[in-house]
Amino acid sequence: MKLKFRELTLTLCWLLLACFAPPAAAHTLPISYLRLVVQADYLHMELVFNPFELTFMRELDENKDAELDPNELAAHGQALAERVAAAIKLTAGDIPLRPETTGMDPDLNGHHVRLRAHYKVDARRLPLTVESDLAALTSSSHLTQVTYLNGSQQQLAQLDSRSRKVTFQPPAEPEAAGARVGLGRRTALGLELLAAAVLVAALGAALRWRLRKHRNP
């Protein structure tokens, strides 16, 4: 899915800020990264974000260093995961999804943390709608870069406070694609046969005309 011009411009601006900002400032850029992987039995969601943005960070940051260390994640991680996951609504087809499991990745802590959630659904052939309310937990300037992976297909989108929802379409079914290829080949063959028949008819007409001309000089 192609990014809109405005969204692409915003993304480039944030990237430029990230390149030229001091290291401390770079950690506070209001961008999160949402990754959705569609598989046969589960839909896997992963969100990497900066906890410093959270409006309730003071409740989690016990040592007041603007980061979440392993001890803080262990103490507050599950509540954090459930609260953030609730701000991301997923719908497969017309079915609202609820995560089977949700939690924070203990291996990523500090300036950025990773939320993981798993949904028991086969969404490979269903449109997947993502609606984000992360701005309510962070700020109106928050951006979410979304990557949707379904088989070999990848689609990208960007969500913000004004564009909160996106729908990803599943890849075309192989059978349907094969049928279209077969139809195209049959159509091409039919046209070739028609052209050959027209050519034979034209040659036959020319031959008969020459024979009549030869008999009646």
Secondary structure in CASP SS format (residue, H / E / C, confidence):
PFRMAT SS
TARGET T0000
AUTHOR 0000-0000-0000
METHOD secondary structure of the structure
MODEL  1
M C 1.00
K C 1.00
L C 1.00
K C 1.00
F H 1.00
R H 1.00
E H 1.00
L H 1.00
T H 1.00
L H 1.00
T H 1.00
L H 1.00
C H 1.00
W H 1.00
L H 1.00
L H 1.00
L H 1.00
A H 1.00
C H 1.00
F H 1.00
A C 1.00
P C 1.00
P H 1.00
A H 1.00
A H 1.00
A H 1.00
H C 1.00
T C 1.00
L C 1.00
P C 1.00
I E 1.00
S E 1.00
Y E 1.00
L E 1.00
R E 1.00
L E 1.00
V E 1.00
V E 1.00
Q C 1.00
A C 1.00
D C 1.00
Y E 1.00
L E 1.00
H E 1.00
M E 1.00
E E 1.00
L E 1.00
V E 1.00
F E 1.00
N C 1.00
P H 1.00
F H 1.00
E H 1.00
L C 1.00
T C 1.00
F C 1.00
M H 1.00
R H 1.00
E H 1.00
L H 1.00
D C 1.00
E C 1.00
N C 1.00
K C 1.00
D C 1.00
A C 1.00
E C 1.00
L E 1.00
D C 1.00
P H 1.00
N H 1.00
E H 1.00
L H 1.00
A H 1.00
A H 1.00
H H 1.00
G H 1.00
Q H 1.00
A H 1.00
L H 1.00
A H 1.00
E H 1.00
R H 1.00
V H 1.00
A H 1.00
A C 1.00
A C 1.00
I E 1.00
K E 1.00
L E 1.00
T E 1.00
A E 1.00
G C 1.00
D C 1.00
I E 1.00
P E 1.00
L C 1.00
R C 1.00
P C 1.00
E C 1.00
T E 1.00
T E 1.00
G E 1.00
M E 1.00
D C 1.00
P C 1.00
D C 1.00
L C 1.00
N C 1.00
G E 1.00
H C 1.00
H C 1.00
V E 1.00
R E 1.00
L E 1.00
R E 1.00
A E 1.00
H E 1.00
Y E 1.00
K E 1.00
V C 1.00
D C 1.00
A C 1.00
R C 1.00
R C 1.00
L C 1.00
P C 1.00
L E 1.00
T E 1.00
V E 1.00
E E 1.00
S E 1.00
D C 1.00
L H 1.00
A H 1.00
A H 1.00
L C 1.00
T C 1.00
S C 1.00
S C 1.00
S C 1.00
H C 1.00
L E 1.00
T E 1.00
Q E 1.00
V E 1.00
T E 1.00
Y E 1.00
L E 1.00
N E 1.00
G C 1.00
S C 1.00
Q E 1.00
Q E 1.00
Q E 1.00
L E 1.00
A E 1.00
Q E 1.00
L E 1.00
D C 1.00
S C 1.00
R C 1.00
S C 1.00
R C 1.00
K E 1.00
V E 1.00
T E 1.00
F E 1.00
Q C 1.00
P C 1.00
P C 1.00
A C 1.00
E C 1.00
P H 1.00
E H 1.00
A H 1.00
A H 1.00
G H 1.00
A H 1.00
R H 1.00
V H 1.00
G H 1.00
L H 1.00
G H 1.00
R H 1.00
R H 1.00
T H 1.00
A H 1.00
L H 1.00
G H 1.00
L H 1.00
E H 1.00
L H 1.00
L H 1.00
A H 1.00
A H 1.00
A H 1.00
V H 1.00
L H 1.00
V H 1.00
A H 1.00
A H 1.00
L H 1.00
G H 1.00
A H 1.00
A H 1.00
L H 1.00
R H 1.00
W H 1.00
R H 1.00
L H 1.00
R H 1.00
K H 1.00
H H 1.00
R H 1.00
N C 1.00
P C 1.00
END
